Each structure stands twice: as structure tokens, then as C-alpha cells.
């Protein structure tokens, strides 16, 4: 009985090791490089906020 349990345990361990190996292939390392376009997105969001606020505030004065 121990032999059957040992065999199933080794099969389980082999399956787990195989799944971890496949998962490691899918994981990418995080790079510490500066992301391009962050400044552009910030400028666009500020311009959009100004346009929206102007659209709300200007009709109040007319």
C-alpha cells in the first residue's frame, strides 16, 4: 500500500513541478524603465480638465 501511495505522491509532485515550470515561462520580469507617454497623458488630462471646467464655469457668467 505504501508503494501505491508513494507512486501517486511522486506523480503529484512531478505534475506540480511541471505546472510551475510552465508558469515560470509565462511570467515576465518587471522593468524599471521609465514609461514613455506618461508626460503626454498628463498634459492631455490637464487640458481636458481645463476644457471641462471652462464648459461648466463660462455659462454661469453669461
mmCIF file as Biopython writes it, N, C-alpha, C and O atoms, coordinates in Angstrom:
data_model
#
loop_
_atom_site.group_PDB
_atom_site.id
_atom_site.type_symbol
_atom_site.label_atom_id
_atom_site.label_alt_id
_atom_site.label_comp_id
_atom_site.label_asym_id
_atom_site.label_entity_id
_atom_site.label_seq_id
_atom_site.pdbx_PDB_ins_code
_atom_site.Cartn_x
_atom_site.Cartn_y
_atom_site.Cartn_z
_atom_site.occupancy
_atom_site.B_iso_or_equiv
_atom_site.auth_seq_id
_atom_site.auth_asym_id
_atom_site.pdbx_PDB_model_num
ATOM 1   N N  . UNK A ? 1  ? 0.818   -1.186 0.000   1.0 0.0 1  A 1 
ATOM 2   C CA . UNK A ? 1  ? 0.000   0.000  0.000   1.0 0.0 1  A 1 
ATOM 3   C C  . UNK A ? 1  ? 0.867   1.257  0.000   1.0 0.0 1  A 1 
ATOM 4   O O  . UNK A ? 1  ? 0.525   2.251  -0.642  1.0 0.0 1  A 1 
ATOM 5   N N  . UNK A ? 2  ? 1.971   1.214  0.709   1.0 0.0 2  A 1 
ATOM 6   C CA . UNK A ? 2  ? 2.858   2.364  0.722   1.0 0.0 2  A 1 
ATOM 7   C C  . UNK A ? 2  ? 3.428   2.645  -0.657  1.0 0.0 2  A 1 
ATOM 8   O O  . UNK A ? 2  ? 3.661   3.795  -1.029  1.0 0.0 2  A 1 
ATOM 9   N N  . UNK A ? 3  ? 3.652   1.561  -1.415  1.0 0.0 3  A 1 
ATOM 10  C CA . UNK A ? 3  ? 4.228   1.732  -2.742  1.0 0.0 3  A 1 
ATOM 11  C C  . UNK A ? 3  ? 3.274   2.496  -3.655  1.0 0.0 3  A 1 
ATOM 12  O O  . UNK A ? 3  ? 3.714   3.357  -4.416  1.0 0.0 3  A 1 
ATOM 13  N N  . UNK A ? 4  ? 1.989   2.199  -3.593  1.0 0.0 4  A 1 
ATOM 14  C CA . UNK A ? 4  ? 0.998   2.903  -4.399  1.0 0.0 4  A 1 
ATOM 15  C C  . UNK A ? 4  ? 0.886   4.355  -3.992  1.0 0.0 4  A 1 
ATOM 16  O O  . UNK A ? 4  ? 0.751   5.238  -4.839  1.0 0.0 4  A 1 
ATOM 17  N N  . UNK A ? 5  ? 0.940   4.601  -2.699  1.0 0.0 5  A 1 
ATOM 18  C CA . UNK A ? 5  ? 0.854   5.973  -2.206  1.0 0.0 5  A 1 
ATOM 19  C C  . UNK A ? 5  ? 2.099   6.761  -2.601  1.0 0.0 5  A 1 
ATOM 20  O O  . UNK A ? 5  ? 2.018   7.938  -2.954  1.0 0.0 5  A 1 
ATOM 21  N N  . UNK A ? 6  ? 3.244   6.100  -2.539  1.0 0.0 6  A 1 
ATOM 22  C CA . UNK A ? 6  ? 4.498   6.756  -2.913  1.0 0.0 6  A 1 
ATOM 23  C C  . UNK A ? 6  ? 4.490   7.101  -4.398  1.0 0.0 6  A 1 
ATOM 24  O O  . UNK A ? 6  ? 4.964   8.162  -4.804  1.0 0.0 6  A 1 
ATOM 25  N N  . UNK A ? 7  ? 3.945   6.193  -5.200  1.0 0.0 7  A 1 
ATOM 26  C CA . UNK A ? 7  ? 3.888   6.430  -6.645  1.0 0.0 7  A 1 
ATOM 27  C C  . UNK A ? 7  ? 2.954   7.596  -6.954  1.0 0.0 7  A 1 
ATOM 28  O O  . UNK A ? 7  ? 3.280   8.443  -7.786  1.0 0.0 7  A 1 
ATOM 29  N N  . UNK A ? 8  ? 1.794   7.650  -6.291  1.0 0.0 8  A 1 
ATOM 30  C CA . UNK A ? 8  ? 0.864   8.745  -6.545  1.0 0.0 8  A 1 
ATOM 31  C C  . UNK A ? 8  ? 1.438   10.067 -6.049  1.0 0.0 8  A 1 
ATOM 32  O O  . UNK A ? 8  ? 1.207   11.115 -6.652  1.0 0.0 8  A 1 
ATOM 33  N N  . UNK A ? 9  ? 2.188   10.014 -4.946  1.0 0.0 9  A 1 
ATOM 34  C CA . UNK A ? 9  ? 2.824   11.226 -4.429  1.0 0.0 9  A 1 
ATOM 35  C C  . UNK A ? 9  ? 3.882   11.728 -5.396  1.0 0.0 9  A 1 
ATOM 36  O O  . UNK A ? 9  ? 3.993   12.931 -5.633  1.0 0.0 9  A 1 
ATOM 37  N N  . UNK A ? 10 ? 4.665   10.805 -5.959  1.0 0.0 10 A 1 
ATOM 38  C CA . UNK A ? 10 ? 5.698   11.228 -6.906  1.0 0.0 10 A 1 
ATOM 39  C C  . UNK A ? 10 ? 5.062   11.754 -8.191  1.0 0.0 10 A 1 
ATOM 40  O O  . UNK A ? 10 ? 5.580   12.692 -8.796  1.0 0.0 10 A 1 
ATOM 41  N N  . UNK A ? 11 ? 3.945   11.160 -8.614  1.0 0.0 11 A 1 
ATOM 42  C CA . UNK A ? 11 ? 3.246   11.667 -9.796  1.0 0.0 11 A 1 
ATOM 43  C C  . UNK A ? 11 ? 2.683   13.056 -9.536  1.0 0.0 11 A 1 
ATOM 44  O O  . UNK A ? 11 ? 2.731   13.931 -10.401 1.0 0.0 11 A 1 
ATOM 45  N N  . UNK A ? 12 ? 2.150   13.247 -8.337  1.0 0.0 12 A 1 
ATOM 46  C CA . UNK A ? 12 ? 1.616   14.557 -7.970  1.0 0.0 12 A 1 
ATOM 47  C C  . UNK A ? 12 ? 2.727   15.595 -7.932  1.0 0.0 12 A 1 
ATOM 48  O O  . UNK A ? 12 ? 2.565   16.706 -8.438  1.0 0.0 12 A 1 
ATOM 49  N N  . UNK A ? 13 ? 3.858   15.229 -7.329  1.0 0.0 13 A 1 
ATOM 50  C CA . UNK A ? 13 ? 4.991   16.153 -7.259  1.0 0.0 13 A 1 
ATOM 51  C C  . UNK A ? 13 ? 5.498   16.475 -8.663  1.0 0.0 13 A 1 
ATOM 52  O O  . UNK A ? 13 ? 5.828   17.625 -8.950  1.0 0.0 13 A 1 
ATOM 53  N N  . UNK A ? 14 ? 5.562   15.485 -9.528  1.0 0.0 14 A 1 
ATOM 54  C CA . UNK A ? 14 ? 6.014   15.719 -10.900 1.0 0.0 14 A 1 
ATOM 55  C C  . UNK A ? 14 ? 5.045   16.644 -11.628 1.0 0.0 14 A 1 
ATOM 56  O O  . UNK A ? 14 ? 5.469   17.529 -12.372 1.0 0.0 14 A 1 
ATOM 57  N N  . UNK A ? 15 ? 3.749   16.442 -11.417 1.0 0.0 15 A 1 
ATOM 58  C CA . UNK A ? 15 ? 2.748   17.297 -12.061 1.0 0.0 15 A 1 
ATOM 59  C C  . UNK A ? 15 ? 2.855   18.732 -11.554 1.0 0.0 15 A 1 
ATOM 60  O O  . UNK A ? 15 ? 2.774   19.678 -12.338 1.0 0.0 15 A 1 
ATOM 61  N N  . UNK A ? 16 ? 3.035   18.893 -10.254 1.0 0.0 16 A 1 
ATOM 62  C CA . UNK A ? 16 ? 3.166   20.235 -9.679  1.0 0.0 16 A 1 
ATOM 63  C C  . UNK A ? 16 ? 4.416   20.915 -10.215 1.0 0.0 16 A 1 
ATOM 64  O O  . UNK A ? 16 ? 4.374   22.087 -10.589 1.0 0.0 16 A 1 
ATOM 65  N N  . UNK A ? 17 ? 5.535   20.182 -10.255 1.0 0.0 17 A 1 
ATOM 66  C CA . UNK A ? 17 ? 6.779   20.761 -10.775 1.0 0.0 17 A 1 
ATOM 67  C C  . UNK A ? 17 ? 6.632   21.165 -12.239 1.0 0.0 17 A 1 
ATOM 68  O O  . UNK A ? 17 ? 7.139   22.207 -12.656 1.0 0.0 17 A 1 
ATOM 69  N N  . UNK A ? 18 ? 5.940   20.340 -13.012 1.0 0.0 18 A 1 
ATOM 70  C CA . UNK A ? 18 ? 5.721   20.652 -14.431 1.0 0.0 18 A 1 
ATOM 71  C C  . UNK A ? 18 ? 4.862   21.906 -14.589 1.0 0.0 18 A 1 
ATOM 72  O O  . UNK A ? 18 ? 5.138   22.748 -15.444 1.0 0.0 18 A 1 
ATOM 73  N N  . UNK A ? 19 ? 3.837   22.026 -13.777 1.0 0.0 19 A 1 
ATOM 74  C CA . UNK A ? 19 ? 2.969   23.210 -13.859 1.0 0.0 19 A 1 
ATOM 75  C C  . UNK A ? 19 ? 3.715   24.478 -13.448 1.0 0.0 19 A 1 
ATOM 76  O O  . UNK A ? 19 ? 3.537   25.530 -14.062 1.0 0.0 19 A 1 
ATOM 77  N N  . UNK A ? 20 ? 4.553   24.381 -12.408 1.0 0.0 20 A 1 
ATOM 78  C CA . UNK A ? 20 ? 5.336   25.546 -12.001 1.0 0.0 20 A 1 
ATOM 79  C C  . UNK A ? 20 ? 6.323   25.945 -13.097 1.0 0.0 20 A 1 
ATOM 80  O O  . UNK A ? 20 ? 6.536   27.134 -13.334 1.0 0.0 20 A 1 
ATOM 81  N N  . UNK A ? 21 ? 6.922   24.967 -13.760 1.0 0.0 21 A 1 
ATOM 82  C CA . UNK A ? 21 ? 7.863   25.269 -14.841 1.0 0.0 21 A 1 
ATOM 83  C C  . UNK A ? 21 ? 7.149   25.985 -15.987 1.0 0.0 21 A 1 
ATOM 84  O O  . UNK A ? 21 ? 7.685   26.937 -16.552 1.0 0.0 21 A 1 
ATOM 85  N N  . UNK A ? 22 ? 5.944   25.532 -16.331 1.0 0.0 22 A 1 
ATOM 86  C CA . UNK A ? 22 ? 5.171   26.193 -17.388 1.0 0.0 22 A 1 
ATOM 87  C C  . UNK A ? 22 ? 4.772   27.600 -16.972 1.0 0.0 22 A 1 
ATOM 88  O O  . UNK A ? 22 ? 4.770   28.518 -17.792 1.0 0.0 22 A 1 
ATOM 89  N N  . UNK A ? 23 ? 4.434   27.769 -15.702 1.0 0.0 23 A 1 
ATOM 90  C CA . UNK A ? 23 ? 4.017   29.082 -15.216 1.0 0.0 23 A 1 
ATOM 91  C C  . UNK A ? 23 ? 5.188   30.062 -15.208 1.0 0.0 23 A 1 
ATOM 92  O O  . UNK A ? 23 ? 5.004   31.247 -15.485 1.0 0.0 23 A 1 
ATOM 93  N N  . UNK A ? 24 ? 6.383   29.581 -14.895 1.0 0.0 24 A 1 
ATOM 94  C CA . UNK A ? 24 ? 7.561   30.448 -14.895 1.0 0.0 24 A 1 
ATOM 95  C C  . UNK A ? 24 ? 7.855   30.983 -16.295 1.0 0.0 24 A 1 
ATOM 96  O O  . UNK A ? 24 ? 8.394   32.081 -16.437 1.0 0.0 24 A 1 
ATOM 97  N N  . UNK A ? 25 ? 7.507   30.218 -17.326 1.0 0.0 25 A 1 
ATOM 98  C CA . UNK A ? 25 ? 7.717   30.679 -18.702 1.0 0.0 25 A 1 
ATOM 99  C C  . UNK A ? 25 ? 6.808   31.860 -19.023 1.0 0.0 25 A 1 
ATOM 100 O O  . UNK A ? 25 ? 7.175   32.728 -19.815 1.0 0.0 25 A 1 
ATOM 101 N N  . UNK A ? 26 ? 5.637   31.898 -18.419 1.0 0.0 26 A 1 
ATOM 102 C CA . UNK A ? 26 ? 4.663   32.939 -18.726 1.0 0.0 26 A 1 
ATOM 103 C C  . UNK A ? 26 ? 4.923   34.236 -17.971 1.0 0.0 26 A 1 
ATOM 104 O O  . UNK A ? 26 ? 4.490   35.302 -18.407 1.0 0.0 26 A 1 
ATOM 105 N N  . UNK A ? 27 ? 5.621   34.159 -16.851 1.0 0.0 27 A 1 
ATOM 106 C CA . UNK A ? 27 ? 5.861   35.334 -16.020 1.0 0.0 27 A 1 
ATOM 107 C C  . UNK A ? 27 ? 7.000   36.150 -16.621 1.0 0.0 27 A 1 
ATOM 108 O O  . UNK A ? 27 ? 8.065   35.616 -16.932 1.0 0.0 27 A 1 
ATOM 109 N N  . UNK A ? 28 ? 6.765   37.440 -16.778 1.0 0.0 28 A 1 
ATOM 110 C CA . UNK A ? 28 ? 7.812   38.322 -17.288 1.0 0.0 28 A 1 
ATOM 111 C C  . UNK A ? 28 ? 8.341   39.181 -16.151 1.0 0.0 28 A 1 
ATOM 112 O O  . UNK A ? 28 ? 7.615   39.510 -15.213 1.0 0.0 28 A 1 
ATOM 113 N N  . UNK A ? 29 ? 9.600   39.534 -16.246 1.0 0.0 29 A 1 
ATOM 114 C CA . UNK A ? 29 ? 10.210  40.357 -15.210 1.0 0.0 29 A 1 
ATOM 115 C C  . UNK A ? 29 ? 9.792   41.806 -15.398 1.0 0.0 29 A 1 
ATOM 116 O O  . UNK A ? 29 ? 9.628   42.279 -16.523 1.0 0.0 29 A 1 
ATOM 117 N N  . UNK A ? 30 ? 9.623   42.497 -14.294 1.0 0.0 30 A 1 
ATOM 118 C CA . UNK A ? 30 ? 9.224   43.899 -14.317 1.0 0.0 30 A 1 
ATOM 119 C C  . UNK A ? 30 ? 10.456  44.740 -14.625 1.0 0.0 30 A 1 
ATOM 120 O O  . UNK A ? 30 ? 11.515  44.562 -14.024 1.0 0.0 30 A 1 
ATOM 121 N N  . UNK A ? 31 ? 10.298  45.651 -15.564 1.0 0.0 31 A 1 
ATOM 122 C CA . UNK A ? 31 ? 11.421  46.522 -15.893 1.0 0.0 31 A 1 
ATOM 123 C C  . UNK A ? 31 ? 11.266  47.843 -15.155 1.0 0.0 31 A 1 
ATOM 124 O O  . UNK A ? 31 ? 10.153  48.316 -14.926 1.0 0.0 31 A 1 
ATOM 125 N N  . UNK A ? 32 ? 12.376  48.419 -14.796 1.0 0.0 32 A 1 
ATOM 126 C CA . UNK A ? 32 ? 12.370  49.684 -14.075 1.0 0.0 32 A 1 
ATOM 127 C C  . UNK A ? 32 ? 12.549  50.870 -15.011 1.0 0.0 32 A 1 
ATOM 128 O O  . UNK A ? 32 ? 12.877  51.971 -14.569 1.0 0.0 32 A 1 
ATOM 129 N N  . UNK A ? 33 ? 12.332  50.648 -16.302 1.0 0.0 33 A 1 
ATOM 130 C CA . UNK A ? 33 ? 12.482  51.724 -17.269 1.0 0.0 33 A 1 
ATOM 131 C C  . UNK A ? 33 ? 11.324  52.707 -17.150 1.0 0.0 33 A 1 
ATOM 132 O O  . UNK A ? 33 ? 10.214  52.348 -16.757 1.0 0.0 33 A 1 
ATOM 133 N N  . UNK A ? 34 ? 11.615  53.949 -17.500 1.0 0.0 34 A 1 
ATOM 134 C CA . UNK A ? 34 ? 10.580  54.980 -17.478 1.0 0.0 34 A 1 
ATOM 135 C C  . UNK A ? 34 ? 9.587   54.696 -18.602 1.0 0.0 34 A 1 
ATOM 136 O O  . UNK A ? 34 ? 9.976   54.382 -19.727 1.0 0.0 34 A 1 
ATOM 137 N N  . UNK A ? 35 ? 8.324   54.808 -18.285 1.0 0.0 35 A 1 
ATOM 138 C CA . UNK A ? 35 ? 7.297   54.546 -19.285 1.0 0.0 35 A 1 
ATOM 139 C C  . UNK A ? 35 ? 7.171   55.743 -20.214 1.0 0.0 35 A 1 
ATOM 140 O O  . UNK A ? 35 ? 7.077   56.887 -19.771 1.0 0.0 35 A 1 
ATOM 141 N N  . UNK A ? 36 ? 7.172   55.460 -21.502 1.0 0.0 36 A 1 
ATOM 142 C CA . UNK A ? 36 ? 7.014   56.522 -22.491 1.0 0.0 36 A 1 
ATOM 143 C C  . UNK A ? 36 ? 5.563   56.952 -22.556 1.0 0.0 36 A 1 
ATOM 144 O O  . UNK A ? 36 ? 4.656   56.138 -22.383 1.0 0.0 36 A 1 
ATOM 145 N N  . UNK A ? 37 ? 5.346   58.231 -22.806 1.0 0.0 37 A 1 
ATOM 146 C CA . UNK A ? 37 ? 3.998   58.737 -22.974 1.0 0.0 37 A 1 
ATOM 147 C C  . UNK A ? 37 ? 3.333   59.180 -21.694 1.0 0.0 37 A 1 
ATOM 148 O O  . UNK A ? 37 ? 2.195   59.650 -21.732 1.0 0.0 37 A 1 
ATOM 149 N N  . UNK A ? 38 ? 3.989   59.051 -20.576 1.0 0.0 38 A 1 
ATOM 150 C CA . UNK A ? 38 ? 3.368   59.443 -19.313 1.0 0.0 38 A 1 
ATOM 151 C C  . UNK A ? 38 ? 3.162   60.954 -19.260 1.0 0.0 38 A 1 
ATOM 152 O O  . UNK A ? 38 ? 2.122   61.426 -18.803 1.0 0.0 38 A 1 
ATOM 153 N N  . UNK A ? 39 ? 4.153   61.712 -19.728 1.0 0.0 39 A 1 
ATOM 154 C CA . UNK A ? 39 ? 4.038   63.173 -19.733 1.0 0.0 39 A 1 
ATOM 155 C C  . UNK A ? 39 ? 2.944   63.615 -20.694 1.0 0.0 39 A 1 
ATOM 156 O O  . UNK A ? 39 ? 2.189   64.540 -20.395 1.0 0.0 39 A 1 
ATOM 157 N N  . UNK A ? 40 ? 2.856   62.964 -21.840 1.0 0.0 40 A 1 
ATOM 158 C CA . UNK A ? 40 ? 1.821   63.302 -22.816 1.0 0.0 40 A 1 
ATOM 159 C C  . UNK A ? 40 ? 0.436   63.058 -22.240 1.0 0.0 40 A 1 
ATOM 160 O O  . UNK A ? 40 ? -0.463  63.882 -22.405 1.0 0.0 40 A 1 
ATOM 161 N N  . UNK A ? 41 ? 0.263   61.935 -21.568 1.0 0.0 41 A 1 
ATOM 162 C CA . UNK A ? 41 ? -1.035  61.634 -20.965 1.0 0.0 41 A 1 
ATOM 163 C C  . UNK A ? 41 ? -1.384  62.646 -19.883 1.0 0.0 41 A 1 
ATOM 164 O O  . UNK A ? 41 ? -2.550  63.010 -19.730 1.0 0.0 41 A 1 
ATOM 165 N N  . UNK A ? 42 ? -0.389  63.103 -19.132 1.0 0.0 42 A 1 
ATOM 166 C CA . UNK A ? 42 ? -0.621  64.097 -18.093 1.0 0.0 42 A 1 
ATOM 167 C C  . UNK A ? 42 ? -1.062  65.423 -18.704 1.0 0.0 42 A 1 
ATOM 168 O O  . UNK A ? 42 ? -1.997  66.053 -18.211 1.0 0.0 42 A 1 
ATOM 169 N N  . UNK A ? 43 ? -0.398  65.846 -19.769 1.0 0.0 43 A 1 
ATOM 170 C CA . UNK A ? 43 ? -0.757  67.103 -20.438 1.0 0.0 43 A 1 
ATOM 171 C C  . UNK A ? 43 ? -2.164  67.025 -21.013 1.0 0.0 43 A 1 
ATOM 172 O O  . UNK A ? 43 ? -2.945  67.966 -20.874 1.0 0.0 43 A 1 
ATOM 173 N N  . UNK A ? 44 ? -2.492  65.911 -21.655 1.0 0.0 44 A 1 
ATOM 174 C CA . UNK A ? 44 ? -3.825  65.750 -22.242 1.0 0.0 44 A 1 
ATOM 175 C C  . UNK A ? 44 ? -4.891  65.767 -21.151 1.0 0.0 44 A 1 
ATOM 176 O O  . UNK A ? 44 ? -5.950  66.367 -21.334 1.0 0.0 44 A 1 
ATOM 177 N N  . UNK A ? 45 ? -4.625  65.118 -20.020 1.0 0.0 45 A 1 
ATOM 178 C CA . UNK A ? 45 ? -5.626  65.095 -18.943 1.0 0.0 45 A 1 
ATOM 179 C C  . UNK A ? 45 ? -5.822  66.485 -18.342 1.0 0.0 45 A 1 
ATOM 180 O O  . UNK A ? 45 ? -6.943  66.849 -17.987 1.0 0.0 45 A 1 
ATOM 181 N N  . UNK A ? 46 ? -4.749  67.264 -18.224 1.0 0.0 46 A 1 
ATOM 182 C CA . UNK A ? 46 ? -4.880  68.628 -17.696 1.0 0.0 46 A 1 
ATOM 183 C C  . UNK A ? 46 ? -5.665  69.503 -18.664 1.0 0.0 46 A 1 
ATOM 184 O O  . UNK A ? 46 ? -6.540  70.260 -18.244 1.0 0.0 46 A 1 
ATOM 185 N N  . UNK A ? 47 ? -5.360  69.407 -19.964 1.0 0.0 47 A 1 
ATOM 186 C CA . UNK A ? 47 ? -6.089  70.194 -20.969 1.0 0.0 47 A 1 
ATOM 187 C C  . UNK A ? 47 ? -7.561  69.811 -20.964 1.0 0.0 47 A 1 
ATOM 188 O O  . UNK A ? 47 ? -8.426  70.684 -21.037 1.0 0.0 47 A 1 
ATOM 189 N N  . UNK A ? 48 ? -7.852  68.537 -20.881 1.0 0.0 48 A 1 
ATOM 190 C CA . UNK A ? 48 ? -9.236  68.076 -20.855 1.0 0.0 48 A 1 
ATOM 191 C C  . UNK A ? 48 ? -9.958  68.598 -19.612 1.0 0.0 48 A 1 
ATOM 192 O O  . UNK A ? 48 ? -11.120 68.996 -19.694 1.0 0.0 48 A 1 
ATOM 193 N N  . UNK A ? 49 ? -9.284  68.598 -18.470 1.0 0.0 49 A 1 
ATOM 194 C CA . UNK A ? 49 ? -9.893  69.118 -17.244 1.0 0.0 49 A 1 
ATOM 195 C C  . UNK A ? 49 ? -10.186 70.607 -17.371 1.0 0.0 49 A 1 
ATOM 196 O O  . UNK A ? 49 ? -11.230 71.069 -16.911 1.0 0.0 49 A 1 
ATOM 197 N N  . UNK A ? 50 ? -9.277  71.369 -17.992 1.0 0.0 50 A 1 
ATOM 198 C CA . UNK A ? 50 ? -9.494  72.804 -18.184 1.0 0.0 50 A 1 
ATOM 199 C C  . UNK A ? 50 ? -10.681 73.043 -19.104 1.0 0.0 50 A 1 
ATOM 200 O O  . UNK A ? 50 ? -11.498 73.925 -18.841 1.0 0.0 50 A 1 
ATOM 201 N N  . UNK A ? 51 ? -10.787 72.271 -20.180 1.0 0.0 51 A 1 
ATOM 202 C CA . UNK A ? 51 ? -11.906 72.428 -21.116 1.0 0.0 51 A 1 
ATOM 203 C C  . UNK A ? 51 ? -13.230 72.115 -20.422 1.0 0.0 51 A 1 
ATOM 204 O O  . UNK A ? 51 ? -14.213 72.832 -20.609 1.0 0.0 51 A 1 
ATOM 205 N N  . UNK A ? 52 ? -13.260 71.066 -19.636 1.0 0.0 52 A 1 
ATOM 206 C CA . UNK A ? 52 ? -14.493 70.692 -18.934 1.0 0.0 52 A 1 
ATOM 207 C C  . UNK A ? 52 ? -14.879 71.769 -17.922 1.0 0.0 52 A 1 
ATOM 208 O O  . UNK A ? 52 ? -16.042 72.165 -17.849 1.0 0.0 52 A 1 
ATOM 209 N N  . UNK A ? 53 ? -13.918 72.237 -17.151 1.0 0.0 53 A 1 
ATOM 210 C CA . UNK A ? 53 ? -14.213 73.285 -16.169 1.0 0.0 53 A 1 
ATOM 211 C C  . UNK A ? 53 ? -14.649 74.577 -16.851 1.0 0.0 53 A 1 
ATOM 212 O O  . UNK A ? 53 ? -15.544 75.264 -16.360 1.0 0.0 53 A 1 
ATOM 213 N N  . UNK A ? 54 ? -14.027 74.912 -17.977 1.0 0.0 54 A 1 
ATOM 214 C CA . UNK A ? 54 ? -14.437 76.109 -18.719 1.0 0.0 54 A 1 
ATOM 215 C C  . UNK A ? 54 ? -15.859 75.942 -19.230 1.0 0.0 54 A 1 
ATOM 216 O O  . UNK A ? 54 ? -16.633 76.900 -19.226 1.0 0.0 54 A 1 
ATOM 217 N N  . UNK A ? 55 ? -16.211 74.751 -19.667 1.0 0.0 55 A 1 
ATOM 218 C CA . UNK A ? 55 ? -17.564 74.492 -20.133 1.0 0.0 55 A 1 
ATOM 219 C C  . UNK A ? 55 ? -18.593 74.595 -19.028 1.0 0.0 55 A 1 
ATOM 220 O O  . UNK A ? 55 ? -19.753 74.913 -19.288 1.0 0.0 55 A 1 
ATOM 221 N N  . UNK A ? 56 ? -18.189 74.333 -17.808 1.0 0.0 56 A 1 
ATOM 222 C CA . UNK A ? 56 ? -19.106 74.442 -16.676 1.0 0.0 56 A 1 
ATOM 223 C C  . UNK A ? 56 ? -19.177 75.879 -16.157 1.0 0.0 56 A 1 
ATOM 224 O O  . UNK A ? 56 ? -20.265 76.371 -15.857 1.0 0.0 56 A 1 
ATOM 225 N N  . UNK A ? 57 ? -18.036 76.552 -16.047 1.0 0.0 57 A 1 
ATOM 226 C CA . UNK A ? 57 ? -17.969 77.869 -15.412 1.0 0.0 57 A 1 
ATOM 227 C C  . UNK A ? 57 ? -18.410 78.992 -16.349 1.0 0.0 57 A 1 
ATOM 228 O O  . UNK A ? 57 ? -19.134 79.886 -15.913 1.0 0.0 57 A 1 
ATOM 229 N N  . UNK A ? 58 ? -18.003 78.979 -17.611 1.0 0.0 58 A 1 
ATOM 230 C CA . UNK A ? 58 ? -18.312 80.078 -18.531 1.0 0.0 58 A 1 
ATOM 231 C C  . UNK A ? 58 ? -19.812 80.308 -18.728 1.0 0.0 58 A 1 
ATOM 232 O O  . UNK A ? 58 ? -20.217 81.469 -18.781 1.0 0.0 58 A 1 
ATOM 233 N N  . UNK A ? 59 ? -20.645 79.307 -18.838 1.0 0.0 59 A 1 
ATOM 234 C CA . UNK A ? 59 ? -22.083 79.577 -18.974 1.0 0.0 59 A 1 
ATOM 235 C C  . UNK A ? 59 ? -22.692 80.249 -17.740 1.0 0.0 59 A 1 
ATOM 236 O O  . UNK A ? 59 ? -23.749 80.872 -17.842 1.0 0.0 59 A 1 
ATOM 237 N N  . UNK A ? 60 ? -22.052 80.134 -16.593 1.0 0.0 60 A 1 
ATOM 238 C CA . UNK A ? 60 ? -22.569 80.777 -15.389 1.0 0.0 60 A 1 
ATOM 239 C C  . UNK A ? 60 ? -22.437 82.294 -15.464 1.0 0.0 60 A 1 
ATOM 240 O O  . UNK A ? 60 ? -23.230 83.006 -14.849 1.0 0.0 60 A 1 
ATOM 241 N N  . UNK A ? 61 ? -21.452 82.804 -16.205 1.0 0.0 61 A 1 
ATOM 242 C CA . UNK A ? 61 ? -21.229 84.244 -16.316 1.0 0.0 61 A 1 
ATOM 243 C C  . UNK A ? 61 ? -22.007 84.880 -17.461 1.0 0.0 61 A 1 
ATOM 244 O O  . UNK A ? 61 ? -22.004 86.104 -17.585 1.0 0.0 61 A 1 
ATOM 245 N N  . UNK A ? 62 ? -22.654 84.117 -18.277 1.0 0.0 62 A 1 
ATOM 246 C CA . UNK A ? 62 ? -23.378 84.683 -19.426 1.0 0.0 62 A 1 
ATOM 247 C C  . UNK A ? 62 ? -24.856 84.807 -19.149 1.0 0.0 62 A 1 
ATOM 248 O O  . UNK A ? 62 ? -25.610 85.264 -20.008 1.0 0.0 62 A 1 
#
